[in-house]
């Protein structure tokens, strides 16, 4: 298992601030030539949870944000993180080398 070059923690942010932080973090990671970014989103809500909540909203939006990102062509893959790196509460974003 590779170790992430950089970690972006979106946990506790609003949707708007998380989206901005993700964009800035990708910009910086790509400028540095990083290959593996660990994105901490927070864990999705448990299925047995019945109370209304917005937990997991950032995690749910990340795929759309990445697909629409100005950096979409530089993202090779998005994978679930190893438990040591946050498991269900985090994602790996694998970045392509600069052409």
C-alpha positions in Angstrom: 0.0 0.0 0.0 1.3 3.4 -0.9 1.4 6.2 1.5 -0.5 9.4 0.6 1.7 12.4 -0.5 -0.8 14.8 1.0 -4.0 14.6 3.1 -7.0 16.9 2.6 -9.5 16.9 5.5 -13.0 18.0 4.5 -14.5 16.6 7.7 -16.6 19.3 9.4 -16.7 21.7 6.5 -19.8 23.0 4.8 -20.5 21.8 1.2 -19.3 25.1 -0.2 -16.1 25.3 1.8 -15.3 21.6 1.2 -15.7 22.1 -2.5 -13.3 25.1 -2.5 -10.8 23.3 -0.3 -10.8 20.2 -2.6 -10.2 22.4 -5.7 -7.3 24.3 -4.0 -5.9 21.1 -2.6 -5.9 19.4 -6.1 -4.3 22.5 -7.6 -1.4 22.4 -5.0 -1.0 18.6 -5.2 -0.7 18.7 -9.0 1.7 21.6 -8.9 4.0 19.7 -6.5 3.7 16.5 -8.6 2.0 14.5 -5.9 0.6 11.2 -7.0 -1.7 10.1 -4.2 -4.0 12.4 -2.3 -5.9 11.1 0.8 -9.3 12.9 1.0 -10.9 12.7 4.4 -14.7 13.1 4.0 -16.0 11.7 7.2 -18.0 8.5 7.5 -21.3 8.2 5.7 -24.4 7.8 8.0 -25.1 4.3 9.3 -28.1 2.7 7.6 -29.8 2.1 11.0 -29.8 5.8 11.7 -33.3 7.2 11.5 -32.9 10.8 12.5 -32.8 13.3 9.7 -29.2 14.4 9.2 -26.8 15.7 6.5 -24.0 13.5 7.5 -22.3 12.1 4.4 -23.3 15.0 2.2 -19.7 15.8 1.4 -18.9 12.2 0.6 -21.9 12.0 -1.6 -20.9 15.1 -3.5 -17.2 14.3 -4.1 -17.7 12.1 -7.2 -19.7 14.8 -8.9 -17.1 17.5 -7.9 -14.2 15.4 -9.2 -16.0 14.6 -12.5 -16.8 18.3 -13.1 -13.4 19.5 -11.8 -11.0 21.5 -13.9 -8.6 18.8 -13.0 -10.8 15.8 -14.0 -8.3 14.8 -16.8 -5.5 14.6 -14.2 -7.4 12.2 -11.9 -6.5 8.6 -12.8 -8.7 6.9 -10.1 -10.7 7.3 -6.9 -10.6 4.4 -4.5 -11.8 3.7 -1.0 -9.1 4.2 1.7 -7.4 1.5 3.7 -8.7 1.3 7.3 -5.3 2.7 8.5 -6.0 5.8 6.4 -9.7 6.3 7.5 -11.5 3.4 5.8 -15.1 4.4 4.9 -14.4 8.0 6.0 -11.8 8.6 3.3 -10.9 8.2 -0.3 -7.6 8.0 -2.3 -7.4 10.2 -5.3 -4.7 8.9 -7.7 -3.3 11.6 -9.8 -1.7 11.2 -13.2 1.8 12.3 -14.0 2.1 15.5 -16.0 2.2 14.7 -19.7 
